[in-house]
Amino acid sequence: MSIVLYVGGSKDGTRGFMPNGFTKSMLETVEHGREIYVERLVRLAHFGTVRIMALESLCEELVAKLAGRHYEAAVNAA
């Protein structure tokens, strides 16, 4: 099990547990309907390659931008 960052959708910016070997999860929401998150490895300039769960419909460029924003916020808060 590992801790992953969720990017996009109603879970954007939250951290959660994801069992090793799982590459997909689904969340049923009242407001947004079904949200499907998939595992992605994203290369971030100051942080290297990170494992995240991202909303399936997001393009790679937006995933990297959102993930970078969340990692920068975590560094600034520490």
N, C-alpha and C positions, 0 to 999 in steps of 0.2 A: 504494500500500500504506500502511496506517496501523496504529497500535498501538491495540488496543481492550481493554477490561476485560471479562472473562467473569463473569457473575452467575448463580448457581444451579448445581445439579448438581455433578459431580465437578471441574469447572474453576473453581468459585466463587473469586473473588479473584485469579485468575491473569491475566496480561496476555499477549496474543499478537498476531501479525500477521494482518491481514485485508486481502486485496486490495480496492482500491476497486471498487465496483460489486457486491460480494458482499453478500447480505443474509441468507444462511442457511448454516449449516454443521452437520455431523453428526459425532458421536463415538460409536463403539461401545465400550462398557465391559463388563467381565466382571461387575462388581457391580451396575451400574444398567441394563444393557442399552443401548439406543439413546437417546442424548441429542441433541435437536435444538435448536440455538441460532439465534435470529433477531436481526437488528439492530433496536435500539430507540433512540429519542431520548428521553432522560429529563431532566426539569427538576429540578435540585437547588438548594435554597435558596441556598447559599453559593458554588456553582460554575457556575450557569447551566445551559444545556442541554448534555448530554454524550451522545456516541454510545457505546453498549455492545452487547455480544452477550449476550442473556439466554436462559435456558432457556425454550423455547417455551410450556411449560405454566404459567409463573408469572404471577400477576395483576400489573397495573401497580403497585399499592400496594406489594407485596412487592419488586418489581424496584427501585422508587425507594428503599425502605428499605435494601436490601442494597447498592445502588450508593452511596448516601450514606455508609453505614458504611465501605466500602472507601476512598472519597475522603477521609473524615475521618482514617482510619488513616494514609493516605499523607501528609497534611499534618502530623500529629502526629509521624511518624517523621522528617520532614525537619528 
